[in-house]
């Protein structure tokens, strides 16, 4: 039963930073060198100076901590006087429709993964030292850990409805997505939300490394008050805006002609050739709600095939029924491994894979990619499937999900112990 707590967040002082859109930034792990340079130039108070300082070596962490301290001292960042849960609304366009995703920012009691908090995806722990050094230097939670819980009564959504007529603390458009933020300080409402979350389990949607970092920090520093709590954003799995987008796979360096490829998989799949990739994707989308697993493939010579899994018991692994029902596991275990010679559990083999994901149509995202052997299109899992797999104790393959939009950094900062 996850325990959550209000906290006194640090937020940009709008009397000094009038345009919040100039200082809020994407999560650190999606910022490349070019993005970093643009963000530095955007504002002297851009939050990239905290989460991805460009100083060299260990100085990047001490410089981030110094900047954080100076901003607090000079009122660039001001701490709220009341302990709050922060209601968050992200409004964006998807498939031509306006979507609202509502959730809340809070502090969460840190527990070992696999209990109250479940991982859903395999991760490589290459970023943990980096985030640990930043947390140690700043003594703050500077990035969001995006989590989901299940509440069919939609309690938080009902509470947020009453706040939408009030002027938000933040109302800014960031990369085409409108962010609005409100402080919730009403003890009765906070208790209601705490009780709802306490009756569920939470899965990490995005931010596995950040959670593992916070867990390690708590283990190393039990003497520090508040080290056992971490800032998270929680969104109800049944929220209308809680969408999972697919992550398609591109295979390179594994040239196989179409006839040989089809020969290797035809015993497991019904295969239909389509007149174009557009027709293939349209039919794949139409079959998204069907009881069968359907995959699409575009080959290097431009042929498009719809692959319908026959559903026979062909699993040599000990995967649970929930994991066997995932499109991405069918792709990895029954196509990539036997037909393309790629074992996705082998780090070397992962060099033959690239990933395509985003809020654009798939053909738009791959239009400038020409050097491939196959492009495999998958339908995304739904939230119940993700929870079902997580609750078995298993995890999905890397990059099985893409939760859109991301939750940007700098909306609220939580000091450790605040």
Helices and strands as residue ranges (DSSP letters): E 4-5, E 10-12, G 20-22, G 28-30, H 33-42, H 48-51, H 59-73, E 77-79, E 85-94, E 97-109, E 117-118, G 125-127, H 128-138, E 140-141, E 145-149, H 155-163, E 170-174, E 177-184, H 187-198, E 202-206, H 208-220, E 229-236, E 243-245, E 248-251, H 258-265, E 269-274, H 277-286, E 294-299, E 304-309, H 321-324, H 327-331, I 332-336, H 337-340, G 349-352, E 353-356, H 362-366, E 374-377, H 383-391, E 402-404, E 414-415
